[in-house]
Amino acid sequence: MPYGDQGPASLFIRGHVGLFVSQKDTDSIVPRWQERIAPGQSLVFSHPVRSIWTSTASTQTGDIALGVSTGVICMREHPNDWDRHLFLTGSDVFAVEFLPTESSVLLCGSRDGAMRLFDMRVRQTDVGQSNLVVRHKSSITHIRHLNEVTTVVHGPQKCALYDLRFPHPGSPSKAFAEPTNPVMTYEQVHDQQGYMLMLGFDVCKERQLMVVASEDQRVRLFSMVTGNVLESVLGKDPFSHPSKVLRFCDEEQGGGVESIMAANGPALEHFKI
């Protein structure tokens, strides 16, 4: 789907309501085919936004979260308007994910390697009000929940599994400046990574798999149990460009994940696994 020269920063679908496109280097989000907003109309933020890096929507409420250059912009739809609030992080936010058991609470991962927790029901007025959950020792570009308590956090220099029941120690403490202890570190994933941001990554919790793009233009499949690289059709040949988007697909709507969609330059390719 073409979208100008720059292309979209991210895409997400809110059930049957419509499709939103957020674009980098802009201060608005453009809704398309939305029921209560005319096509092409922009929702203008009250805060300056240099870049929109990522976006997600709650599957339970339809609330929207945007990772931007200064923090997270959360939007909640009302009958005649949108309620918007900026949660400050002091760092670019590359990953946002709502908790699976609490629709108003989200995690965000940022350039400074911190994963923070925000509650949309509680307004924030100072960057110090955020709850630091994980200090990752790498910029965070992806967050994926496996269940209510375990989360995979991925970045260019580290990929690890964390237990949210054991958040990062608070300040002041000796451990506050140190990286959070993970349940498991995926060393082979890290060995294949470089320093490029926003390369493709996804998790299939049903089959305990990770798919990871790297700077060498290859896409590899990993076991989440052992952390080892698995043989797959994805790894046979390098892509024409480092893949920016990877997604496991459930083609049968509940029949089980059997394929991966991968961006290869301007093309979107489909692989059976």
C-alpha positions in Angstrom: 0.0 0.0 0.0 1.8 3.2 -1.1 1.9 6.2 1.3 4.0 8.9 -0.2 7.8 9.0 -0.3 8.5 8.7 3.4 6.1 5.8 4.1 4.3 5.3 7.3 6.0 4.9 10.6 3.6 2.3 11.7 0.2 0.8 11.0 -2.5 -0.7 13.2 -6.1 -1.8 12.8 -8.7 -1.1 15.5 -11.1 -4.0 14.9 -13.8 -2.9 12.5 -13.5 0.8 13.2 -10.8 1.7 10.7 -7.2 2.1 9.8 -4.8 4.8 11.2 -1.5 5.8 9.6 1.1 7.6 11.7 3.9 9.2 9.8 7.4 10.3 11.0 8.4 14.0 11.2 4.9 15.2 11.7 2.8 16.5 14.6 -0.5 14.8 13.7 -1.9 11.3 13.1 -4.0 10.8 10.0 -7.1 8.6 10.4 -8.4 6.8 7.4 -12.0 5.5 7.0 -12.8 6.2 10.6 -16.4 6.2 11.6 -16.6 9.5 13.6 -13.8 11.4 11.8 -13.9 12.4 8.1 -11.3 10.7 6.0 -8.0 12.7 5.8 -8.8 14.8 8.9 -5.9 15.1 11.4 -5.9 14.9 15.1 -3.4 17.6 16.1 -1.4 17.1 19.3 -1.1 19.9 21.8 2.5 19.0 22.4 5.3 19.4 19.8 6.2 16.0 18.3 9.4 15.6 16.3 8.9 12.0 15.3 6.3 9.3 15.7 8.2 6.0 15.9 5.5 3.4 16.7 1.9 2.8 17.6 -0.4 0.2 19.1 -4.1 -0.2 20.1 -5.7 -2.0 23.0 -7.7 -5.0 21.7 -10.1 -4.6 24.6 -10.9 -0.8 24.6 -9.5 0.5 21.3 -7.3 3.0 23.2 -4.4 4.1 21.2 -0.7 4.7 22.2 1.9 6.3 20.1 5.6 6.2 20.8 7.1 9.6 20.0 10.3 11.6 20.5 9.3 12.8 24.0 7.4 9.9 25.4 4.0 8.2 24.8 0.9 9.9 23.6 -2.2 8.0 24.7 -5.6 8.6 23.1 -9.0 7.5 24.3 -12.1 8.0 22.2 -15.2 9.7 23.6 -18.6 10.2 21.8 -17.6 13.5 20.2 -13.9 13.8 20.7 -10.6 12.2 21.6 -8.9 12.6 25.0 -5.1 12.9 24.6 -2.3 12.9 27.1 1.5 12.9 26.8 3.4 10.7 29.3 7.0 12.0 29.4 10.0 9.7 29.2 12.9 12.0 28.3 13.8 9.6 25.5 12.5 8.4 22.1 10.0 5.6 22.6 10.4 2.8 20.0 8.0 0.2 21.5 4.6 0.4 23.1 2.4 -2.6 24.3 -0.7 -2.7 26.5 -0.7 -5.3 29.3 -2.9 -8.3 28.3 -4.7 -8.3 31.7 -5.2 -4.5 32.2 -6.4 -2.5 29.2 -5.5 0.9 30.7 -1.9 0.0 31.6 0.9 0.0 29.0 4.6 -0.7 28.8 6.9 1.4 26.7 10.6 0.9 25.6 12.8 3.7 24.8 16.2 4.7 23.3 17.8 5.0 26.8 17.2 1.2 27.5 14.4 1.7 30.0 11.0 -0.1 29.9 8.5 2.1 31.8 4.9 1.4 32.9 2.1 4.0 32.6 -1.5 3.9 33.7 -3.8 5.9 31.3 -6.1 6.6 34.3 -3.4 8.5 36.1 -2.2 11.8 34.7 1.5 12.5 34.7 3.0 15.9 35.1 6.6 15.1 35.6 9.0 12.6 34.0 9.9 11.3 37.4 6.4 9.9 37.9 7.0 6.9 35.5 7.5 3.5 36.9 10.8 1.9 35.7 10.2 -1.8 35.2 13.3 -2.9 33.3 16.7 -1.4 32.6 17.7 -3.4 29.5 21.3 -2.3 28.7 20.2 -1.7 25.1 17.8 0.6 23.3 14.4 -1.2 23.3 12.7 -1.6 19.9 10.2 -4.4 20.7 8.1 -5.6 23.6 6.1 -8.9 23.4 4.0 -10.4 26.2 4.1 -14.2 26.6 1.6 -14.3 29.4 0.5 -12.2 32.4 3.9 -12.0 34.0 6.6 -12.7 31.4 7.7 -10.4 28.6 10.3 -10.5 25.8 12.2 -7.3 25.4 14.3 -6.8 22.3 16.8 -4.2 21.1 19.9 -4.0 18.9 22.4 -5.1 21.6 20.2 -7.4 23.7 17.2 -9.7 23.7 15.9 -11.1 27.0 13.0 -12.5 28.9 11.8 -10.7 32.1 9.4 -11.5 34.9 7.3 -8.5 35.6 6.7 -9.7 39.2 10.3 -8.7 39.9 10.6 -5.1 38.6 13.9 -3.1 38.6 15.0 -1.9 42.1 14.0 1.6 42.9 16.2 4.6 43.5 18.2 5.2 45.6 19.8 1.8 45.6 23.1 0.3 44.4 21.3 -1.9 41.9 19.3 1.0 40.4 22.0 1.9 37.9 22.7 -1.8 37.0 20.8 -3.7 34.3 17.8 -5.7 35.4 18.3 -9.4 35.9 16.5 -11.3 33.2 14.9 -14.8 33.4 16.8 -15.6 30.2 19.1 -13.8 27.8 19.1 -14.9 24.2 22.8 -14.7 23.3 22.5 -16.1 19.8 20.0 -13.4 18.9 22.4 -10.7 20.2 25.3 -12.3 18.2 23.4 -11.7 15.0 22.4 -8.1 15.7 24.3 -4.9 14.9 23.4 -1.3 15.7 20.5 -0.6 13.3 17.2 0.4 15.0 13.7 -0.8 14.1 14.6 -4.0 12.3 11.9 -6.7 12.2 11.1 -8.8 15.2 8.1 -10.9 16.4 7.2 -13.7 18.8 4.9 -16.7 18.5 4.0 -17.6 22.1 2.0 -20.6 20.9 5.0 -22.3 19.3 7.7 -20.6 21.4 9.4 -19.1 18.4 11.1 -15.8 17.7 11.7 -14.4 14.2 14.5 -11.8 14.0 15.9 -9.6 11.2 19.6 -8.5 11.3 21.9 -6.1 9.5 23.3 -8.8 7.3 19.9 -8.8 5.5 19.0 -12.2 6.8 16.0 -13.3 8.8 16.4 -16.1 11.3 14.1 -18.2 13.4 14.9 -18.9 17.1 13.6 -21.2 19.8 12.4 -19.3 22.8 13.1 -22.4 25.0 16.8 -22.9 24.0 17.6 -19.6 22.3 19.2 -21.6 19.4 18.8 -20.8 15.7 16.4 -23.1 13.9 16.5 -24.3 10.4 13.9 -22.6 8.2 13.2 -21.4 4.7 13.7 -17.8 6.0 17.4 -18.4 6.5 18.3 -19.9 3.2 19.0 -16.6 1.3 19.6 -13.0 2.3 16.9 -10.4 1.7 17.5 -7.5 -0.7 17.3 -5.1 2.3 17.3 -5.6 6.1 13.7 -6.5 6.9 11.9 -3.7 8.9 8.7 -5.7 9.6 8.1 -9.3 10.5 4.8 -10.9 11.7 3.7 -14.4 12.6 0.3 -15.1 11.0 -2.6 -17.2 12.1 -4.2 -17.8 8.6 -7.1 -19.9 9.8 -8.3 -17.5 12.6 -7.5 -19.8 15.5 -6.1 -22.7 13.4 -2.6 -22.1 14.6 0.4 -20.0 13.4 1.8 -21.5 10.3 3.5 -18.6 8.4 5.4 -15.4 8.6 4.9 -12.2 6.7 8.1 -10.3 6.0 8.9 -6.9 4.5 11.7 -7.2 1.9 12.4 -3.8 0.5 9.2 -2.6 -1.2 7.8 -6.2 -1.3 5.8 -8.1 1.3 6.7 -11.8 1.3 4.9 -14.8 2.8 6.8 -17.8 4.2 5.4 -21.1 5.5 7.1 -22.4 8.7 
